[in-house]
Amino acid sequence: MSIICQGPVLRNPETFSSIEDLRRELHRLNGVVMQQFSTIAHLNQSGHQATMALETILRAYLGEGAEAASAHLESYLFRYPRLREHLEDQIESQRRRRMH
């Protein structure tokens, strides 16, 4: 799977003809930076949550066995019903493709 990311639009500093142009561009870029920071913070939080969930499941498996790990997985999917529905839809789609 490839992920394509578009970077910010950059301007040649030599093309600015006034202080007002510079201010306008600075305001635009401040917005871009804040949006990127927000995205990074969200992705960081999501990654941390996924890592902690996986660690809990692996600890349960290693310490208590497959049944405990399965119980943790079920609990996780119960807390995130949209994720469960998405995964079930993907599984169903794969089954249909194999049948054809």
Residue, then its C-alpha position, 0 to 999 in steps of 0.5 A: m500500500s502506498i500513501i501519497c502526501q502533499g507537502p505545503v505550497l512554497r513561495n519564492p521569497e524573491t517574489f514578495s514585493s511588499i511587507e503586506d505580501l510577507r504578512r499574508e504569507l506568514h499568516r497562511l503558513n502559520g495556519v499550515v503549521m498549526q494544521q500539521f501540528s494538529t495532524i501529528a498530535h492526532l497520529n501520535q495519540s492514535g499510535h500510542q493507543a494502538t501500541m498500548a492495546l497491543e501490549t495489553i493483548l500480548r501480555a495477556y497472551l504470554g501471561e494467561g494464554a490465548e483465552a485471555a488475549s481473546a477476551h482483551l480483543e473482544s473488549y477492545l472491539f466492544r469499545y470501538p464498534r465502528l472499527r469492528e464494523h469496518l473489519e467485519d465489512q472487509i472480511e465479508s468483502q474478501r470472502r465474496r471476492r474469493m467466491h468469484 
